[in-house]
């Protein structure tokens, strides 16, 4: 064997050793990155001192065994005694006034459920108490997974916003940011502001789904990239705890997600659409591009909607459906009362009968009973610190 061949063999051996060493180093680096992102041996962020005693709301909404059901209201459970922690009651039991409501729930809807159980520990780090009337703009410790971002140095809002705006949503879950301003208040990040700390909050549930593992993994990966741009280090909560809280919150949302409606059936011939549309506009309905009609309150908010149950090009219809999105309308606006009044007025104007989904007439007694049960439902949401129609409820039920 010549010296040249020996040199080639030696060079090849060195190359192979180098490739193996490089691969091992890459594996080690990747493993450390994953461990750093999802390590469960970090300090309990709820026990860490934040410099001031703060009392935060605790969502207490475990609802195992929730089953789908038609929207109906039953007797609400007794309100729990005050114990220093916010609790959320179970969904209203189904079965009362059978056939007295129409429409359908979104998601799993109303149904009987086990009593709500307290959370077995929150994954959210210490966070500022968020005023309910500002919850749509700020990180909300009741419905968001909060991730603190420790800044290397105070930063200006206009320098951080371009990076933060790159991450505003994972899946269908919105992400909000707040900063601790030099003046000492937590507020949204704005141009001209100077902040010493940041917090990111991803909403843990929506009307349709809970935050899942894939979305959380995407959040952590993308948030680390954003943090690198602004000179910050995220403190990532344990994924297992976050997933548990997200599923619990979604069970509460599913158990209180209802669209409650009544139908109007023509007593004679179907109504011509050309005449009907004018009658509905005269009754105060606002025509929407999707063919639905919306009844607005004095402030311009939607109280309830009306569907003609036919396509836009139809010539006539013999059935109308008025629908109330219960958790999205505050009790003070009396959406159900306004919907019933409108249904009764239209019944007289259009020569119609108020019926349920099975074409059975709905008597005033049954409707009045449901009106009382709607009040019980609103009381449950109030007890859960998610009042119907509040910014917090609108975020969850959007």
C-alpha atoms as one frame of an Amber mdcrd trajectory, in Angstrom:
protein
   0.000   0.000   0.000   1.472   3.334  -1.026   1.906   6.405   1.159  -0.736
   8.192  -0.909  -3.325   5.503  -0.186  -2.466   5.588   3.510  -2.965   9.353
   3.503  -6.386   9.002   1.876  -7.456   6.418   4.452  -6.283   8.619   7.309
  -8.047  11.658   5.883 -11.247   9.655   5.462 -11.077   8.486   9.050 -10.649
  12.026  10.311 -13.624  13.147   8.209 -15.888  10.385   9.550 -14.936  11.173
  13.148 -15.613  14.849  12.495 -19.100  14.137  11.076 -20.011  11.912  14.034
 -18.778  14.525  16.509 -20.729  17.292  14.768 -23.958  15.246  14.766 -23.585
  14.457  18.475 -23.073  18.129  19.214 -26.193  19.060  17.223 -28.257  16.425
  19.057 -27.026  17.734  22.398 -27.842  21.303  21.411 -31.366  20.377  20.240
 -32.042  18.353  23.383 -31.012  21.240  25.600 -33.256  23.605  23.639 -36.289
  21.346  24.111 -35.526  20.824  27.792 -35.215  24.545  28.261 -38.573  25.158
  26.548 -40.609  22.504  28.341 -38.706  21.782  31.536 -41.021  21.032  34.468
 -38.450  21.499  37.199 -38.606  25.292  37.257 -39.758  27.187  40.322 -43.477
  27.465  40.918 -44.105  30.894  39.464 -47.196  31.347  41.615 -45.001  31.092
  44.727 -42.364  33.535  43.509 -42.342  36.898  45.239 -43.414  39.715  42.942
 -42.639  42.573  45.288 -46.263  43.083  46.324 -49.120  40.941  47.517 -51.636
  40.467  44.749 -54.927  38.619  44.738 -55.783  37.000  41.436 -58.986  35.365
  40.239 -58.958  31.581  40.065 -61.152  29.890  37.512 -62.936  26.975  39.145
 -64.666  25.337  36.212 -63.987  21.607  35.964 -66.941  19.965  34.220 -66.221
  16.286  33.588 -68.700  14.247  31.638 -70.305  17.135  29.806 -72.770  15.862
  27.225 -74.336  17.620  24.271 -77.965  18.674  24.680 -80.569  20.961  23.206
 -80.562  24.424  24.765 -82.809  24.467  27.806 -82.589  25.931  31.251 -83.044
  24.097  34.526 -82.812  25.063  38.140 -79.433  26.596  38.831 -77.427  25.203
  41.747 -77.109  27.238  44.892 -74.407  29.833  44.715 -71.260  28.742  46.563
 -70.319  30.526  49.723 -67.573  33.084  49.481 -64.229  31.486  50.183 -61.725
  33.942  48.784 -61.535  32.199  45.409 -63.725  32.819  42.426 -65.770  29.767
  41.462 -67.887  28.985  38.430 -71.100  26.992  38.735 -72.048  24.149  36.489
 -74.138  24.534  33.363 -77.879  24.674  33.780 -79.538  21.288  33.800 -81.501
  20.334  30.730 -85.058  19.092  30.597 -87.134  21.960  32.000 -89.901  23.241
  29.786 -89.199  20.607  27.144 -89.831  21.906  23.656 -90.094  25.465  24.912
 -86.942  26.638  23.197 -85.656  26.460  19.684 -82.324  26.997  18.031 -79.154
  25.089  18.839 -76.101  25.438  20.978 -72.636  25.892  19.581 -70.085  23.266
  20.519 -71.403  20.870  23.131 -74.140  23.215  24.328 -76.190  22.999  27.481
 -76.481  19.801  29.428 -76.290  18.262  32.836 -72.807  18.287  34.282 -70.965
  17.297  37.422 -70.326  20.061  39.958 -67.490  22.311  39.015 -64.191  21.355
  40.574 -61.391  23.785  41.494 -58.293  23.977  39.384 -55.489  21.763  40.646
 -53.035  24.626  40.373 -52.647  27.365  37.821 -49.892  27.543  35.261 -50.146
  31.310  35.039 -47.293  33.258  36.651 -48.042  36.179  38.917 -49.878  38.818
  36.894 -51.489  42.182  37.476 -55.161  42.176  38.310 -56.936  43.157  35.089
 -60.011  45.391  35.241 -62.900  43.540  33.632 -63.830  46.483  31.428 -60.344
  46.422  29.866 -59.934  42.651  29.559 -60.284  42.644  25.785 -57.067  44.654
  25.421 -54.931  43.305  28.249 -53.552  40.011  29.416 -56.241  38.433  31.568
 -55.054  35.942  34.217 -58.462  34.253  34.300 -58.546  33.178  30.656 -54.974
  33.596  29.377 -51.802  31.586  29.832 -49.365  34.268  30.929 -45.697  34.158
  29.928 -43.428  36.789  31.543 -40.695  38.275  29.345 -37.704  39.547  31.311
 -36.065  42.428  29.447 -32.308  42.820  29.496 -32.835  46.580  29.699 -35.841
  48.948  29.592 -37.225  49.111  26.065 -39.287  51.551  24.056 -42.634  50.508
  22.660 -41.880  51.562  19.087 -38.786  49.345  19.062 -40.610  46.286  20.387
 -43.935  46.516  18.534 -42.646  45.356  15.106 -41.393  42.114  16.665 -44.467
  41.603  18.885 -46.833  42.125  15.964 -45.308  39.089  14.252 -46.968  36.875
  16.865 -50.586  37.794  17.474 -52.289  34.404  17.163 -51.652  30.654  17.328
 -54.387  28.601  15.744 -57.532  30.568  16.574 -56.199  31.735  19.955 -55.362
  35.459  20.192 -52.207  36.676  21.931 -52.023  39.951  23.860 -49.057  41.815
  25.328 -48.709  44.221  28.234 -45.713  46.025  29.666 -44.760  47.446  33.033
 -44.239  51.117  32.246 -41.633  53.182  34.021 -44.511  54.871  35.826 -45.367
  51.569  37.486 -48.559  50.623  35.639 -49.213  47.616  33.396 -50.610  48.689
  30.047 -50.688  47.714  26.368 -47.462  48.299  24.425 -47.689  51.626  22.578
 -45.393  54.002  20.734 -43.642  56.345  23.116 -43.924  54.022  26.106 -40.917
  52.730  28.015 -41.240  49.325  29.691 -39.143  47.420  32.199 -41.023  44.093
  31.966 -43.365  42.445  29.482 -46.005  39.754  29.644 -47.525  37.769  26.794
 -50.895  36.103  27.243 -52.378  33.493  24.921 -56.106  32.846  25.318 -56.527
  29.272  26.567 -59.920  28.577  25.002 -62.395  29.820  22.436 -65.935  28.855
  21.602 -64.696  25.982  19.450 -61.473  24.584  20.937 -59.026  24.611  23.822
 -55.377  25.525  23.415 -53.633  22.282  22.438 -50.088  20.927  22.577 -49.238
  21.775  18.976 -50.421  25.364  19.363 -48.527  25.754  22.622 -45.352  24.346
  21.099 -45.698  26.762  18.179 -46.241  29.608  20.643 -43.105  28.780  22.622
 -40.938  28.458  19.512 -42.149  31.670  17.915 -42.135  33.608  21.196 -38.484
  32.726  21.759 -37.666  34.166  18.336 -39.604  37.335  19.168 -37.888  37.545
  22.562 -34.476  37.322  20.904 -35.365  40.306  18.714 -36.313  42.537  21.637
 -33.654  41.335  24.071 -35.881  39.381  26.434 -36.013  35.943  28.029 -39.428
  34.217  28.310 -40.340  32.251  31.427 -42.393  29.425  29.921 -44.998  27.693
  32.142 -45.164  23.909  32.220 -47.086  22.628  29.195 -48.916  19.893  31.115
 -50.353  22.413  33.562 -51.300  24.811  30.775 -53.092  22.067  28.843 -55.040
  21.071  31.959 -56.130  24.664  32.584 -57.050  25.131  28.916 -59.241  22.027
  28.851 -60.951  23.070  32.093 -61.675  26.543  30.746 -63.039  25.139  27.491
 -65.396  22.840  29.402 -66.801  25.888  31.137 -67.202  27.712  27.823 -68.884
  24.688  26.219 -71.214  24.323  29.197 -72.348  27.943  28.955 -72.494  28.310
  25.179 -76.092  28.645  24.061 -78.109  30.268  21.340 -81.696  30.485  22.474
 -84.400  31.064  19.897 -88.082  31.122  19.048 -89.759  30.499  15.693 -92.607
  32.260  13.928 -94.758  30.132  11.572 -97.141  31.679   9.074-100.803  30.921
   9.751-101.676  31.297   6.061 -99.670  31.491   2.837 -95.882  31.991   2.950
 -94.741  35.589   3.215 -93.362  37.106  -0.021 -89.747  38.108   0.622 -90.152
  41.511  -1.009 -92.927  42.401   1.423 -91.332  40.655   4.414 -88.004  42.486
   4.154 -89.760  45.843   4.243 -91.843  44.768   7.243 -88.761  43.628   9.145
 -86.904  46.860   8.408 -89.913  48.834   9.647 -89.825  46.721  12.824 -86.278
  47.958  13.453 -84.116  45.159  12.036 -80.811  45.930  10.347 -80.225  43.858
   7.207 -76.836  42.095   7.151 -74.895  40.991   4.016 -75.335  37.302   4.936
 -79.119  37.603   4.778 -79.611  37.769   8.542 -81.381  40.586  10.267 -79.985
  42.082  13.478 -81.883  43.981  16.150 -79.635  46.629  17.675 -79.874  48.387
  21.007 -79.481  52.124  21.544 -75.698  51.801  21.666 -75.568  49.936  18.365
 -74.845  46.513  19.866 -76.608  43.390  18.582 -79.380  42.183  20.896 -80.577
  39.266  18.790 -80.775  38.196  15.160 -83.459  36.907  12.806 -83.165  34.354
  10.030 -85.657  33.815   7.222 -84.531  30.157   6.938 -84.255  30.431   3.147
 -81.540  31.426   0.688 -81.089  35.021  -0.399 -82.711  34.329  -3.765 -85.874
  32.721  -2.400 -89.245  34.248  -3.268 -91.001  33.481   0.021 -90.757  31.856
   3.436 -93.252  30.576   5.966 -90.915  30.469   8.957 -88.748  32.991  10.818
 -86.290  32.272  13.629 -85.256  34.841  16.239 -81.989  33.892  17.939 -80.299
  35.197  21.099 -76.588  34.523  21.696 -77.079  34.229  25.453 -73.524  34.619
  26.876 -72.785  37.592  24.603 -75.631  39.837  25.776 -75.470  41.430  29.208
 -78.466  40.903  31.527 -78.971  44.655  31.796 -79.783  44.756  28.066 -82.592
  42.181  28.553 -81.980  40.502  25.213 -84.428  37.673  25.874 -87.185  40.057
  26.936 -86.616  42.211  23.864 -86.641  39.131  21.628 -89.948  37.899  23.080
 -91.537  41.337  22.708 -90.402  41.480  19.090 -91.699  37.947  18.417 -95.109
  38.817  19.857 -95.288  42.038  17.803 -94.378  40.189  14.606 -96.904  37.478
  15.443 -99.668  40.069  15.285 -98.319  41.951  12.283 -97.633  38.891  10.142
-100.481  36.628  11.289 -98.112  34.020  12.725 -97.794  31.625  15.640 -94.794
  31.309  17.962 -93.700  27.665  17.810 -90.811  25.433  18.853 -88.681  23.294
  16.556 -91.403  20.621  16.546 -94.089  23.057  15.359 -95.759  23.058  18.784
 -97.142  26.459  19.882 -95.258  28.122  22.715 -97.546  29.509  25.377 -96.773
  32.650  27.343 -96.358  30.634  30.539 -93.605  28.517  29.032 -91.828  31.566
  27.618 -92.049  33.377  30.955 -90.610  30.321  32.705 -87.633  30.272  30.358
 -87.134  33.999  30.941 -86.677  33.230  34.634 -84.229  30.458  33.832 -82.221
  32.841  31.660 -81.767  34.999  34.763 -80.435  31.972  36.656 -78.016  31.291
  33.816 -76.758  34.868  33.950 -76.270  34.523  37.699 -74.062  31.472  37.099
 -71.842  33.389  34.698 -71.626  36.269  37.166 -70.537  33.877  39.920 -67.825
  32.529  37.621 -66.493  36.094  37.205 -67.316  35.886  33.488 -70.493  37.995
  33.312 -72.521  37.606  30.140 -71.817  40.392  27.684 -68.606  41.457  29.453
 -65.360  41.898  27.464 -64.104  38.683  29.072 -67.198  36.750  27.921 -67.042
  38.292  24.453 -63.434  37.110  24.111 -64.331  33.557  25.107 -67.546  33.310
  23.089 -66.440  35.150  19.961
